Amino acid sequence: MISKQTSALLLAGTLISGMSSFTHAEQFTAVSFGGSYGETQQKYMLDPFMEETGHKILFENYSGGIAELKAQVESGNVLWDVIDVEVIDLERACSEGLLETFPMDTLPAGDDGTPASEDFAGEALANECGVGTIVWTVLFAYNNDTIEGGKPMTVMDLFDTETFPGKRALRKRPQVNMEWALLADGVAKEDVYDVLETEEGQQRAFAKLDSMKDDIIWFDSWSQAPQLLNDGGAVMVQAANGRIFDAIQSEGKPFEMVWDGHLYDLDVWAVVKGTKHKEVAEEFIRFATSSKPLAGMPDIAYGPTRQSSYAYVDKDVIPMLPSAHLDEGIKASSIFWADYGESLGEKFNEWLLK
């Protein structure tokens, strides 16, 4: 029989152990893109991680790009710890020393036992600074209730303001818009980046954008795209596919997605350079990129980067993922944008002011 004194000691030990565990719990900040995307990450990644580990995550929204990240790192005032980065920005962010190198050999095997190095799509682990989470794409969509002139089917139709009158809403950055301008001007998909590397190609893209500049509404955040399409602010919008999918599936909006010329890419979780919570940030990324958390992302039509995740995905949803339409699209080039992002960003801002 355990004595009262022994019981008291055991209880005290348990309480001390519990307090020690609580003491080691950390609070850190993760940033992503908000909207249905952020809500899905919260549901499948953040909440389960906090419940399992006791750590607390402050989840904030940002509009993408690397400007805020760069300002924090270069000033030494690092407020973010984990960041969701579009691969189109990852190459530059990593090369400029804004992100920590991630220890890829610590990633867990898939739920079916497949080693992480074989389970992830190759591009998901291609950059030393981030672990790929989803395959997503930028496409354009229209509202069946407001479109005039027929049903747009190509990127050329997006630029055809005579046949399809009305405002177009585009994200205010050169990425995607420059590629689409060349596609609409007749450049073949496989030649887009070769042409865009030249001064003549860049001038050609800006000239094509000029042709509908008066009909463009610019926005900063992907969350604005379905709002503009819904309230009639624009008859066609550039959007991350998951935003439109969610509006159709969850809200019954009369939107149509156009896959022609879509620019598909990956997003990654990465650790911000200089964070004071590096170990727990890496722990979170290992958890968030394991098989089951990634399998939640098809809820909003983003494809998981692990093959083992598809065992958990509704088979009816798979045809609606970007991976089912790769032949119609272009893989966004992070290397191109790492090389030309700064100069084209300056030219784009100058063009906006003209």
N, C-alpha and C positions, 0 to 999 in steps of 0.2 A: 504494500500500500504506500502511495506517495504521501509524505508528510505535508502539513500545511506550509512549513518553511520551504520545502522543496518546490511545492506548487507556486508559492509566491515568487521564488527565484526564477522558475520557468516562465511565469507570466511576465516578470520584469524583463527577462531576456527577449521574449517575443515583442514586447512593446519597444524595447531599445532597437531591435532589429527592424521593426516597422518604421520607427522614427528615422533610422539610418537610411532606409530605402527611400523615404519621403525626402530626406535631406538631399539625396543624390538626384532627385527628380529635377529636371531643368526646364526652363521656359525659353523658347526660341521663336524666331519669326520666319515664316515662310510666305513668299509672295507668288501670286499667279494671276490669271486673267479674269477672275470673277465670273459672274453669270452662271449659266447652267454648267459650264466647265468647272468652275471653282466649286460649285455645290456638289458635283459628282466626285471631285477629288476629296472634298470634306467627308462625304459619306463613305467612300471606299478606302481612303488612305489616311487622312488625318485623324478622324474620330476613332477608328480601330487602333491606330498607333497609340493615341493618348490613353485609350482604355487599357491597352495591353502593357504599356510601360510606365504610366503615371506622369510622363512628361507633358508639358502644356505647350501648345502651339498657338501663337498669335498669327492669324491668317489674314493677309492684306492683299489688295488688288493693285495691279499696275498695268500700264498700257503697252508693255513690250519695249523692244529696243534695248540699248545698253547705256543710254545717257545717264539715267538715275544711278545705275549700278556703278558706272565709271566715276561719277561725282563722289559717291560714298567711299569707294576704295581709294581714290587718289587723295581725298581729304583726310583719310584715316578715321572717318566717322561712319563706321559700318553699322547700319541699323538692321540690315537683312542678314539672314543666316543661310536659308535655302531659297533657291529661285527657280521657277519654271521658265526655261529659255527656249525660244524657237531656234532650231538648228541653223536657220538662215542667219542668226546673230551669234551663234555659239562659237564658230571658228574665230571670229574677231575678238569676242570677249575672252576666250581662252588665250589667244596669242598675245593679247595686251595685258595679261596677268591679272585679270579681274576675277578669276575663279580658281579655286583649289583643284589640284589633280585628285581624281577619285580613284581609290584602290579597287580596281575592277575584280581582282582575285578574291575579294571578300563577298561578292554577290552570291546569294544562295542559289542552289540548284532549283529547277522547276519542281512543281508539286509531283510531277511524274518521274522525278529523278534525273532528268536531263541536266547536265552541267550548264551553268549560266552562259558560258562561252559558246555553246551550241544551241541553247534555247532562244537567245535573243536574235532578232534579225541583225545581220552584220552591221548595218548603218547605226544601230542603236548603241553600239559600243565603239564606234569609230573614232570618237574624240575623247581624249584622256580626261577631259574636264566634266563630262556629263553622262548620265545614264538615260537612254531613250525610253520614253513611256508610251507614246502614242504615235500612230501615223494619222495625220490629219491633212486637210487641204484647204486652200482658198479657192472658192468658186464664186459665181455670181448667181443671184436668184431674182425672181420677179414675183409680183403679186397678181394672181389671176383676176382679181377684182378691179385692178387699176391699169393693167397693161393695155396698150392700144397698138394696133398694127399687126397683130398676130402673136405667135409664140416665139420668143427668141430662142435660138438653138446653138449659136456660136459666139465666140468672142467678137467677131466682126459685127454681130447684131448689137452687142453692148455699145459699140461705137457708132452705130447707125441711128442717129437722132432724128433723121427724116422719117424713116419707116416706123421707128418706135419712139415717138416723142415723149419727153418727160425728163426729169432729173435722174442722174446716176449718183449713187453714194459710194465713195471710195475711201479707203483708209489713207490717211495723209502721210505717206512715205513712198519712196521710189520703188521699193521691193514690190513685186507682182505687177504694179502699174506699168513699169517699163517693159517687162516681158510681154504683158498683154497688148501693149501698144504695137510692138513689133509683130505679134501674131495677127493682130487686126490689120496690119499693113502688108500682110502676105508672106512674112518670114516663116519658114518651116520650123516646127517644134524643135527638131534636132539642131537647128542652126541659131537659135535665139541667143545663146550666150556668146557664141563666136561673133555674132554681129554686134551685140551690146558691148563687147570689149573695145570696139573701135569708136573713134570720135564721130564718124559719120553715122554709125548705128545709133549712138546716143542722141544725136541731133534728129535722126529719123523718128525715134521714139517720142521725143518731146513734140515734134511736129504733129504726130498722130494724136497725142494728148491735147494739143492745141485745138484740134478739130472739134472737140466737144467740151473744151474748158469751161465755157459759159453754162454748161448743163451739169457740172459736177458739184456735188455737195461733199465736203471733206469731213471725215470723222476721225477720232483718235482711238477709240476703244471698240473692240468687236461687239460689245454689248449694245452698241448704238445701231448696228446694222438691221436687226429684225425690227427695232422700234421705228426706224425710218421707213422701212418697207410697209409696216403695219399702219402708220399714221398718214401715209400718202406723201411723206416728204420726198420720197424717191420712188420711181417705178422699177428700178433695178438697183441692187446693192451688191457690193463685194462683201463676202462674209466667210468666216470659218464655217465649214460644212456643219459642224455640230450645233451651231447657233440656229441655223435654219431647220435642221432636223428636229431640234427640240421644240421650236415654235410650231412645226407641223404636227408632231406626235403628241405633245403635251397640251397645246393650246388650240389645236385644230385650225391653224392659220392656212389660208388658201395660197400658200407659197409653192413655187416650183424651183428645184435646183437644176442648174445647167452645168454639166460636167465637162463640156468642151474646153480644152485649154486650162483646166484647173492646175494649180501649182501645189503639189503635195510635198510634205515635209514631215519631220519629226519634232516633237518637243522632248526636252530632257529635264530632269531634276539635276541641279548642280549646287555646289557649296560656294558661297561667296568668300572671296579672298579676304583674310583678316578677321573672319568670324571668331568670336570667343567660345563658340559652341560647336567646334568642328566635329568632335567625336559623335555627339548626339545627332548632328545634322547628317552625318554619314549613316548612322544607325537608322534614321528615318528613311533615307533614300533606299537602303537595302530592303526595308519593309515595304515601302510604297511601290517598288518595282518587282516585287515577288508575284507569283502567278495569280493569286486570287484578287489582290487589289487592282492589278492591271485589267482584270476581266470585267471590272465595273465600268470601264470607260466606253464600251460600245453602247451603254445606255444612252449616250448622246452622239453615237455614230463615229466614234474615234476608235481605230483599230489598235489593240494592244501589241506591243513589240515582242512579247514572248509567245512562242508557239504553244507552250503548255497552257496558256490562259484561255485559248479557244475552246478547251473542254468545258468551260463554264459559260460560254457565250451562246445565247439563243440563236439557233441556226437560221431563223427567219431574218435576223438582223444582219448577218454577215454580208449579203448582197448589197446592203446599203452603206457599207463601210468604204472609205476611199480605196482600200486595197482591191476592191472589185472593179475599179474604174481607172487603173493605172495607165492603161493603153491610151486613154483619152487625154491624159494630162502630161505634165512636165515635172521632173524632180527639181525642186528649187536647189540652186547651187550655193551652198554656204561658202565655198572657196571663192567664187566670183564676188560675192557680197563682202567677204573679208577683204578682198583686194580693192574693190571699187566702192564699197559702201560709204566711206567718208566723202570721197570726191563727188559721187553721184548724189549723196545727201545734200551737199552744198549746192550743186547745180539744180537739184529739185527745188530747194527752198528759194533760190533765185528765180526759177521759172514761176513759182507760185506768186511771187510779188510783181511779175510783169503785167 
